[in-house]
Amino acid sequence: MAIDKIHTLRPFLGSRRIVDELADEGVLVNRKAVQRLMGRAGIEAIYQRPRTSRAGVGDAHRVFPYLLSGVPIDRPNQVWVSDITFIPMPAGFAYLVAILDVFSRRVLAWRLSNTMEARFCVEALEDAIALYGVPEVFNTDQSSQFTSTAFTSVLEGHGVAISMDGKGRSFDNVFLERFWRSLKYEHVYLHAYEDLRAARRGIEGYIAYYNGRRRHASLGRRTPDRVYAGDGRGVVPVTRHVRSSGVRAAA
């Protein structure tokens, strides 16, 4: 958990510098041990994508072009994004997927799993669509869960434009990265989940707080719930300035 805290705060640090950070905190451990623990947790420095985002291979995985370069995001349900992070557990790790509306920063759906199979991501997507309809654009990275036919076919079936970040880039997941940091520092690190049931209960409570009570400076001190519901006065539109990755959809 100490390594995860350091990585969440300073994701650009590699194993050597994490060893130094731990030493500054009075935790003496060798680099090989840190590398082993980072591998188990799927942690890598920011210049490489975490192992929660490994690309899929084969005909069952399709890569789509990036669609949001220079696009102003100025309304709810215009763009949804999704990503995966890990949650430390006593006997290993659980994996959390969330779907977020970019304009309002509202977490629309989430699922927790003890495996990295695509199914829990598909279930979160189906939950979001059942509750909130469909977005115009859905953006993810190129990890195997999101490029799988099981996931993309749901979006295509609803006529949603699929957008994917270029390989090795995480810039367009900035809003979910901020949510992950808030979730971990404001809740996960303050509680020791005994099992998946306790983790689900705790995360559910935090997301209700995050959506309904936690005010955001970028939303004019409003909550995601209020902005998503239409109280978006004074909210500055989000504009993606990242250049298109140039990745073409696979045939």
C-alpha positions in Angstrom: 0.0 0.0 0.0 2.9 2.4 0.7 4.1 1.9 -2.9 0.6 2.5 -4.3 0.4 5.8 -2.3 3.7 7.0 -3.7 2.7 6.0 -7.3 -0.6 7.7 -7.0 1.0 10.9 -5.8 4.1 10.7 -8.1 3.2 8.4 -11.0 6.4 9.3 -12.9 8.7 7.5 -10.4 10.3 4.2 -11.3 11.3 1.4 -8.9 14.7 2.9 -8.0 13.2 6.3 -7.0 10.4 4.6 -5.1 13.0 2.8 -3.0 14.4 6.2 -2.2 11.0 7.6 -1.3 10.3 4.6 1.0 13.7 5.1 2.7 12.8 8.7 3.4 9.7 7.4 5.1 11.8 4.9 7.2 10.9 1.8 5.1 14.0 0.0 4.1 13.5 -2.4 1.2 15.7 -3.4 -1.8 14.8 -2.6 -5.4 14.1 -6.2 -6.4 11.4 -6.4 -3.7 9.9 -3.2 -4.9 9.9 -4.3 -8.5 8.2 -7.6 -7.5 5.5 -5.8 -5.6 5.0 -3.2 -8.4 4.6 -6.1 -10.9 2.0 -7.8 -8.7 0.1 -4.5 -8.5 0.4 -3.6 -12.2 2.3 -0.4 -11.4 4.7 1.2 -13.9 6.1 4.7 -14.2 3.9 7.0 -16.2 6.0 6.8 -19.3 4.7 3.3 -19.7 1.1 2.2 -19.4 0.1 0.3 -16.3 -0.5 -3.4 -16.7 -4.2 -2.8 -16.1 -4.0 -1.4 -19.7 -2.4 -4.1 -21.7 -3.4 -4.1 -25.4 -5.3 -7.0 -26.8 -4.2 -9.0 -29.8 -6.0 -10.9 -32.5 -9.3 -10.6 -34.4 -11.3 -10.2 -31.2 -9.7 -6.9 -30.5 -10.1 -3.7 -32.6 -8.4 -0.3 -32.2 -10.3 2.8 -33.1 -9.0 6.3 -33.9 -8.9 9.2 -31.4 -11.9 11.5 -32.1 -11.6 14.3 -29.5 -8.7 16.4 -30.7 -9.8 20.1 -30.3 -13.4 19.1 -29.5 -15.1 21.3 -26.9 -17.0 19.2 -24.4 -19.9 21.4 -23.3 -22.8 19.2 -22.3 -23.6 16.0 -20.3 -23.6 12.7 -22.2 -21.5 14.1 -25.0 -18.4 12.2 -24.0 -18.0 9.3 -21.5 -14.6 7.9 -20.5 -13.6 4.7 -18.8 -10.5 3.3 -17.1 -9.4 0.6 -14.7 -7.4 0.9 -11.5 -6.5 -1.6 -8.8 -7.6 -1.6 -5.1 -5.2 -3.2 -2.6 -6.6 -6.1 -0.6 -5.2 -8.3 2.1 -4.5 -11.2 -0.2 -3.7 -9.3 -3.4 -5.6 -6.8 -5.5 -9.1 -6.2 -6.8 -9.7 -4.3 -10.1 -12.1 -1.3 -10.3 -13.6 0.0 -13.6 -15.5 3.3 -13.7 -17.4 5.2 -16.4 -17.4 8.9 -16.0 -19.2 11.7 -17.9 -16.5 14.2 -18.8 -18.6 17.4 -18.7 -20.0 16.9 -15.2 -17.3 14.6 -13.8 -20.1 12.3 -12.6 -19.3 8.7 -12.1 -22.1 6.9 -13.9 -21.3 3.3 -13.3 -18.6 1.1 -11.8 -17.8 -2.5 -11.1 -15.2 -4.3 -8.9 -13.7 -7.6 -9.9 -10.9 -10.0 -8.7 -10.0 -10.8 -12.3 -9.0 -8.7 -15.4 -11.4 -10.3 -17.8 -13.5 -8.0 -19.9 -16.8 -9.0 -18.5 -16.8 -6.7 -15.5 -16.2 -3.7 -17.8 -19.0 -4.8 -20.1 -21.3 -5.0 -17.1 -20.4 -1.5 -16.0 -21.1 -0.2 -19.5 -24.5 -1.9 -19.7 -25.3 -0.5 -16.3 -24.5 3.0 -17.4 -26.5 2.7 -20.6 -29.5 1.3 -18.8 -29.5 4.1 -16.3 -28.5 7.1 -18.4 -28.9 6.3 -22.1 -26.0 6.6 -24.4 -23.2 9.1 -25.0 -22.2 10.6 -28.3 -18.6 9.5 -27.9 -17.0 6.9 -25.6 -13.3 7.3 -25.0 -10.9 4.7 -23.5 -7.3 3.6 -23.8 -6.3 0.6 -25.9 -6.3 -2.0 -23.1 -7.6 -5.5 -24.0 -10.9 -5.0 -22.0 -11.9 -2.0 -24.0 -10.8 -3.3 -27.4 -12.6 -6.6 -27.0 -15.5 -7.4 -29.2 -17.6 -7.9 -26.1 -17.1 -4.3 -25.1 -17.1 -2.5 -28.5 -20.1 -4.4 -29.8 -22.2 -2.9 -27.1 -21.2 0.6 -28.1 -21.6 -0.1 -31.8 -25.0 -1.6 -31.2 -26.2 1.6 -29.7 -24.6 3.8 -32.4 -21.9 5.3 -30.1 -18.8 6.7 -31.7 -15.8 4.9 -30.2 -12.6 6.9 -29.5 -9.3 5.5 -28.2 -6.2 7.2 -27.0 -2.9 6.5 -28.8 -0.7 3.8 -27.4 1.3 4.8 -24.4 -0.8 8.0 -23.8 -2.9 8.7 -20.7 -3.6 12.4 -21.2 -7.2 11.9 -22.0 -7.9 9.9 -18.9 -7.0 12.9 -16.7 -10.5 13.2 -15.2 -10.6 9.5 -14.2 -7.0 9.8 -12.9 -8.1 12.6 -10.7 -11.0 10.5 -9.5 -8.8 7.6 -8.8 -6.5 9.9 -6.7 -9.5 11.3 -4.8 -10.9 7.9 -4.2 -7.7 6.4 -2.9 -6.5 9.3 -0.7 -9.9 10.2 0.6 -11.2 6.7 1.2 -9.3 3.6 0.2 -6.1 4.4 2.2 -8.2 5.2 5.2 -9.9 1.8 5.3 -8.5 -1.7 5.3 -11.0 -3.7 3.2 -11.2 -7.3 4.5 -12.8 -8.7 1.3 -14.5 -7.7 -1.9 -17.9 -7.3 -0.2 -16.4 -4.7 2.2 -14.6 -3.0 -0.7 -17.8 -2.7 -2.7 -19.7 -1.3 0.2 -17.0 1.3 0.9 -16.5 2.3 -2.7 -20.3 2.6 -3.2 -20.5 5.0 -0.2 -17.6 7.1 -1.4 -19.0 7.4 -5.0 -22.3 8.6 -3.6 -20.5 11.3 -1.7 -18.3 12.2 -4.7 -21.2 12.6 -7.0 -23.7 14.1 -4.6 -21.8 16.2 -2.0 -18.2 16.8 -3.1 -17.9 20.2 -4.7 -15.5 20.7 -7.6 -13.7 24.0 -8.2 -13.7 23.3 -12.0 -17.5 23.0 -11.8 -18.0 26.3 -10.1 -18.2 24.7 -6.7 -21.0 22.5 -7.8 -21.3 18.8 -7.4 -21.2 16.4 -10.4 -24.9 15.4 -9.7 -26.0 19.0 -10.0 -24.1 19.7 -13.2 -25.1 16.4 -14.8 -28.8 17.2 -14.0 -28.5 20.5 -15.9 -27.2 23.0 -13.3 -24.1 23.7 -15.3 -24.1 27.5 -15.2 -20.7 28.9 -15.1 -18.9 25.7 -16.0 -16.1 26.2 -18.5 -16.3 23.7 -21.4 -13.5 21.1 -21.6 -11.5 21.3 -24.8 -9.2 18.5 -25.8 -6.0 19.9 -27.3 -4.1 16.7 -27.7 -3.3 15.9 -31.3 -5.0 12.9 -32.9 -3.0 9.7 -32.5 -3.4 8.8 -36.1 -4.3 5.2 -35.2 -6.7 3.7 -37.6 -9.4 1.3 -36.8 -8.4 -2.3 -37.5 -10.2 -4.0 -40.4 
